[in-house]
Every structure is written in structure tokens, then in C-alpha cells.
């Protein structure tokens, strides 16, 4: 491990981004959970479409006496939750990888990854699966958002001297 003229120790990337690094392994596990969760949102949208016989395209009309529809509240709720996932989980993935590059503490990092992931699962449950009144959704949403901002702040503070 070499040190830069600044106070930040430099760890080679091949030591940070491999399966020997517990922080990276924890990230990989929880990122996989979130990817699977996002994929399941597509299936949940399809389930809602069939459950309520709501289809957006003429060729998708499997049932007699159905018409093309776009604004069913059940389908749109799941679609909004899915869109919210993409707007929040994808930036989180990028920020978390950048955060790992700063060689953070394993306990803190793994707990951040766990809480952020569980918060997004809760967000989906209280928004798309079993709607619950606020503030449940905003708390779940805010957990990942704050964690992402925290990781961004850590990265910024650790790299500020290089700017």
C-alpha cells in the first residue's frame, strides 16, 4: 500500500474490488438483492395488468370484452414504485462503488448497504404491495437517500485535497 503526498492512504483497486474485500462482497450481495427486487417489479406490473385486465396495447388483449387502457390506479402505482426504484437505486449503485474506492470501514459500510437495501424493500411493500399511509413511504425513501448523500459526502471529503 502506497501513500500519496496527501494524508489519504492509497489501496490498489485490485484489493478493493475483489471477493477478498468484505465491503465489496457485502455490496455485491445487497446490490444483487436490489436488482432482483427491481426485476420483480416488472413481474408485479404484469400481475396487476392480468389481475385487473388492463393492457396498454391492442395485441395484448387476451380477454374478450376488454379495451386498451392506460390509467388504472393499481397498475400505475406499481409502475410509479418501479420508476422510483430506478431513480434512486441506480444512482445509489454508482455512489456505493465510488464509496468503496475510498476503502471505508467494513462494519459501517456493510450496515449502510443493509439499511439502504432493506429500506428500498420496505418502500416497495408500503407503496406498491400493501399501501400504507405516510410517513411510512417517505421514511423508507429517505433512508436510502440519506445513505447515498452520506457516501457522497465521505467521498467528497476524502478526495477534496486532490482537487
KELUM-303531 format. One line per field, with one value per residue (C-alpha): x, y, z; residue in one letter. Coordinates in nm, 3 decimals. Last residue first. Example, Ala and Ser with C-alpha at 12.3 -4.5 7.8 and 13.67 -1.06 7.14 Angstrom:
KELUM-303531
u (1.367,1.230) $
v (-0.106,-0.450) $
w (0.714,0.780) $
gumi (S,A) $
This chain:
KELUM-303531
u (-0.895,-0.684,-0.744,-1.118,-1.086,-1.168,-1.425,-1.601,-1.607,-1.744,-2.004,-2.116,-2.147,-2.361,-2.574,-2.639,-2.721,-2.957,-3.139,-3.155,-3.317,-3.533,-3.735,-3.818,-3.911,-4.108,-4.302,-4.400,-4.490,-4.738,-5.028,-4.969,-5.017,-4.972,-4.778,-4.684,-4.605,-4.567,-4.402,-4.186,-4.057,-3.991,-3.772,-3.599,-3.534,-3.397,-3.145,-3.035,-3.013,-2.803,-2.566,-2.514,-2.454,-2.196,-2.019,-2.006,-1.876,-1.626,-1.470,-1.424,-1.159,-1.223,-1.298,-1.594,-1.757,-1.726,-1.900,-2.169,-2.223,-2.280,-2.523,-2.703,-2.750,-2.924,-3.130,-3.293,-3.443,-3.476,-3.658,-3.888,-3.974,-4.067,-4.282,-4.451,-4.516,-4.663,-4.898,-4.984,-5.101,-5.333,-5.457,-5.552,-5.457,-5.357,-5.637,-5.680,-6.016,-6.151,-6.467,-6.284,-5.961,-5.611,-5.579,-5.202,-5.214,-5.418,-5.157,-5.176,-5.346,-5.555,-5.738,-5.738,-5.546,-5.371,-5.229,-5.154,-4.955,-4.766,-4.671,-4.564,-4.343,-4.172,-4.133,-3.971,-3.685,-3.634,-3.626,-3.377,-3.153,-3.191,-3.093,-2.796,-2.682,-2.711,-2.483,-2.234,-2.207,-2.139,-1.873,-1.715,-1.702,-1.568,-1.273,-1.137,-1.403,-1.242,-1.285,-1.077,-0.753,-0.746,-0.814,-0.477,-0.514,-0.389,-0.360,-0.512,-0.293,-0.180,0.161,0.009,0.068,0.148,0.000) $
v (1.894,1.630,1.768,1.723,1.347,1.219,1.492,1.436,1.058,1.083,1.339,1.115,0.820,1.030,1.152,0.790,0.699,0.995,0.892,0.529,0.618,0.895,0.661,0.432,0.731,0.890,0.566,0.517,0.883,0.840,0.598,0.231,0.073,-0.307,-0.415,-0.097,0.176,0.014,-0.302,-0.118,0.128,-0.160,-0.325,0.008,0.049,-0.304,-0.218,0.109,-0.049,-0.340,-0.132,0.117,-0.169,-0.318,0.015,0.092,-0.253,-0.264,0.078,0.259,0.191,0.512,0.302,0.152,0.498,0.513,0.175,0.296,0.614,0.415,0.171,0.455,0.641,0.326,0.266,0.608,0.697,0.332,0.246,0.547,0.423,0.085,0.249,0.461,0.149,-0.032,0.257,0.286,-0.076,-0.037,0.310,0.200,0.477,0.325,0.114,-0.080,-0.248,-0.567,-0.756,-1.078,-1.144,-1.170,-0.807,-0.771,-0.710,-0.393,-0.248,-0.089,-0.379,-0.368,-0.690,-0.612,-0.922,-0.951,-0.597,-0.626,-0.945,-0.778,-0.485,-0.729,-0.905,-0.579,-0.504,-0.846,-0.723,-0.431,-0.665,-0.892,-0.590,-0.483,-0.825,-0.834,-0.493,-0.629,-0.925,-0.733,-0.454,-0.707,-0.869,-0.528,-0.443,-0.789,-0.746,-1.087,-1.110,-0.835,-0.462,-0.312,-0.511,-0.484,-0.113,-0.061,0.097,0.453,0.605,0.954,1.209,1.390,1.321,0.990,0.676,0.334,0.000) $
w (-0.632,-0.460,-0.110,-0.159,-0.211,0.135,0.198,-0.133,-0.094,0.259,0.147,-0.141,0.098,0.330,0.038,-0.065,0.294,0.320,0.002,0.110,0.441,0.294,0.073,0.365,0.582,0.295,0.242,0.604,0.664,0.502,0.474,0.391,0.051,0.058,-0.250,-0.434,-0.181,0.161,0.025,-0.229,0.030,0.272,0.007,-0.054,0.320,0.338,0.070,0.229,0.575,0.454,0.241,0.524,0.769,0.535,0.502,0.874,0.964,0.678,0.738,0.410,0.144,-0.054,-0.365,-0.180,-0.184,-0.563,-0.581,-0.340,-0.543,-0.862,-0.704,-0.521,-0.851,-0.990,-0.675,-0.661,-0.998,-1.099,-0.779,-0.817,-1.166,-1.018,-0.749,-1.016,-1.227,-0.928,-0.855,-1.225,-1.241,-0.943,-1.045,-1.399,-1.637,-1.969,-2.110,-2.435,-2.432,-2.282,-2.377,-2.452,-2.268,-2.406,-2.517,-2.557,-2.932,-2.877,-2.646,-2.300,-2.119,-1.803,-1.716,-1.342,-1.233,-1.568,-1.556,-1.185,-1.243,-1.528,-1.305,-1.033,-1.287,-1.375,-1.003,-0.963,-1.179,-0.941,-0.641,-0.820,-0.883,-0.520,-0.384,-0.622,-0.498,-0.143,-0.216,-0.428,-0.169,0.108,-0.107,-0.179,0.191,0.280,0.039,-0.064,-0.335,-0.538,-0.589,-0.310,-0.346,-0.728,-0.686,-0.514,-0.170,-0.138,0.207,0.231,0.411,0.096,-0.056,-0.162,0.035,-0.103,0.000) $
gumi (X,X,X,X,X,X,X,X,X,X,X,X,X,X,X,X,X,X,X,X,X,X,X,X,X,X,X,X,X,X,X,X,X,X,X,X,X,X,X,X,X,X,X,X,X,X,X,X,X,X,X,X,X,X,X,X,X,X,X,X,X,X,X,X,X,X,X,X,X,X,X,X,X,X,X,X,X,X,X,X,X,X,X,X,X,X,X,X,X,X,X,X,X,X,X,X,X,X,X,X,X,X,X,X,X,X,X,X,X,X,X,X,X,X,X,X,X,X,X,X,X,X,X,X,X,X,X,X,X,X,X,X,X,X,X,X,X,X,X,X,X,X,X,X,X,X,X,X,X,X,X,X,X,X,X,X,X,X,X,X,X,X,X) $
